[in-house]
C-alpha cells in the first residue's frame, strides 16, 4: 500500500540525479549551464516547475530539464503505486549562495498540503565550453537522454 510519505524518498532520489555529473545537456553538466544562465540574466535563483509546463521557459535547457524531471517524478510515483492526484505541486530551485556554490532544493507538495523537500549545496563553476570537455554519446548514462 502506497503512502504519501514516499514523496520524501522521491525528493531525495530526484535531487541526487539532478546534481549528478550525469545530468548533462548537449554533453555539458547541466548545473554549470544553469549557473552560467543565472549570471547572464543577473539573477540569483531559477526555478523549474515540475507540475505543469512553463509557458515560456528562459532557455531550452530549462525546458528540457523541466520536461525530464516532470516525467521522472511521475515515473517514480507510478513505480511506488502512487496515484497522480496526490501530486499538487513540485519544483526544483537552483540558487547561487557563494561565488562557486549553489544550493539545490526540490519541493513536492501533496494533495493534502504537506510539503516534502530535499536540499544540497554543490560546488560548481559556470559553464565555459572553452575550458570544458564535451561528453560524447557513448560514455556513460545521461539523465536526460533516457526516459
C-alpha positions as CSV (number, residue, x, y, z in Angstrom):
1,X,0.0,0.0,0.0
2,X,1.5,3.3,-1.0
3,X,1.7,6.3,1.2
4,X,2.3,10.0,0.6
5,X,5.4,9.8,2.9
6,X,7.1,8.1,-0.1
7,X,7.4,11.6,-1.6
8,X,10.4,12.1,0.8
9,X,12.3,9.3,-0.9
10,X,11.3,10.6,-4.3
11,X,12.7,14.1,-3.4
12,X,16.0,12.6,-2.3
13,X,16.3,10.4,-5.4
14,X,15.3,13.2,-7.9
15,X,17.7,15.7,-6.3
16,X,20.5,13.1,-6.4
17,X,20.1,12.7,-10.2
18,X,19.7,16.5,-10.6
19,X,23.0,17.4,-9.1
20,X,24.8,14.5,-10.6
21,X,27.5,15.0,-13.2
22,X,25.5,12.6,-15.4
23,X,22.8,15.2,-15.6
24,X,24.0,16.8,-18.8
25,X,22.5,18.8,-21.6
26,X,24.3,18.7,-25.0
27,X,27.2,17.0,-23.4
28,X,27.9,19.6,-20.7
29,X,26.9,19.4,-17.0
30,X,23.5,21.0,-16.6
31,X,24.3,22.6,-13.2
32,X,27.1,24.6,-14.7
33,X,24.8,25.7,-17.5
34,X,22.2,26.9,-15.0
35,X,24.8,28.9,-13.2
36,X,26.0,30.5,-16.5
37,X,22.4,31.3,-17.4
38,X,21.8,32.9,-13.9
39,X,24.9,35.0,-14.3
40,X,23.8,36.1,-17.9
41,X,20.4,37.1,-16.6
42,X,21.8,38.8,-13.5
43,X,19.6,36.6,-11.2
44,X,20.4,34.6,-8.1
45,X,17.8,31.9,-8.4
46,X,15.9,29.9,-11.0
47,X,13.0,27.6,-10.5
48,X,11.9,24.6,-12.6
49,X,8.2,23.8,-12.4
50,X,7.7,20.1,-12.4
51,X,3.9,20.1,-12.1
52,X,2.8,21.9,-15.2
53,X,4.7,23.0,-18.3
54,X,6.1,26.5,-18.2
55,X,4.6,28.7,-20.9
56,X,7.8,30.5,-21.8
57,X,10.9,28.9,-20.3
58,X,14.0,31.2,-20.1
59,X,16.1,28.7,-22.2
60,X,15.9,25.4,-23.9
61,X,18.0,23.8,-21.1
62,X,15.3,24.7,-18.6
63,X,12.5,23.5,-20.8
64,X,14.3,20.2,-21.4
65,X,15.1,19.8,-17.7
66,X,11.5,20.6,-16.6
67,X,10.2,18.0,-19.1
68,X,12.6,15.3,-18.0
69,X,12.2,15.8,-14.2
70,X,8.4,16.2,-14.5
71,X,8.4,12.7,-16.1
72,X,10.9,11.3,-13.6
73,X,8.6,12.3,-10.7
74,X,5.6,10.7,-12.4
75,X,7.6,7.5,-13.2
76,X,8.7,7.2,-9.6
77,X,5.2,7.8,-8.3
78,X,4.0,5.1,-10.7
79,X,6.7,2.7,-9.6
80,X,5.5,3.2,-6.0
81,X,1.9,2.8,-6.9
82,X,1.1,6.4,-6.0
83,X,-1.9,8.0,-7.8
84,X,-1.0,11.2,-9.8
85,X,-3.7,13.1,-8.0
86,X,-1.5,13.0,-4.9
87,X,0.9,15.4,-6.6
88,X,-0.3,19.0,-6.1
89,X,3.0,20.8,-7.0
90,X,6.7,20.1,-7.5
91,X,9.6,22.5,-8.0
92,X,13.4,22.4,-8.2
93,X,15.2,25.6,-7.2
94,X,18.8,26.4,-8.0
95,X,20.2,29.4,-6.0
96,X,23.7,30.9,-6.1
97,X,24.9,31.1,-2.5
98,X,28.6,31.9,-3.0
99,X,30.9,32.6,-6.0
100,X,31.4,28.8,-6.6
101,X,28.5,27.3,-4.6
102,X,24.8,26.7,-5.5
103,X,22.0,25.4,-3.3
104,X,19.7,23.0,-5.0
105,X,16.3,22.2,-3.5
106,X,13.4,20.1,-4.5
107,X,10.0,20.6,-3.0
108,X,7.0,18.3,-3.6
109,X,3.6,19.3,-2.2
110,X,0.9,16.6,-1.8
111,X,-2.8,17.0,-2.4
112,X,-3.2,17.2,1.4
113,X,-0.9,20.3,1.5
114,X,2.1,18.5,3.2
115,X,5.5,19.6,1.9
116,X,8.4,17.2,1.3
117,X,11.9,18.5,0.5
118,X,15.5,17.7,-0.1
119,X,18.4,20.2,-0.2
120,X,22.0,20.1,-1.3
121,X,24.8,22.6,-1.6
122,X,27.2,21.9,-4.5
123,X,30.4,23.4,-5.7
124,X,30.1,24.4,-9.3
125,X,31.6,26.8,-11.8
126,X,29.6,28.5,-14.6
127,X,29.6,26.5,-17.8
128,X,32.5,27.6,-20.1
129,X,32.9,25.5,-23.3
130,X,36.4,26.9,-23.8
131,X,37.8,25.0,-20.8
132,X,35.3,22.1,-20.6
133,X,35.3,18.9,-22.5
134,X,32.1,17.8,-24.0
135,X,30.8,14.4,-23.3
136,X,30.0,12.3,-26.3
137,X,27.1,9.9,-26.6
138,X,28.9,6.6,-25.9
139,X,30.4,7.3,-22.5
140,X,28.1,6.7,-19.5
141,X,24.5,7.4,-19.0
142,X,22.9,10.8,-19.4
143,X,19.9,11.5,-17.3
144,X,18.1,13.5,-19.9
145,X,18.6,11.1,-22.8
146,X,16.7,8.1,-21.4
147,X,13.1,8.1,-20.5
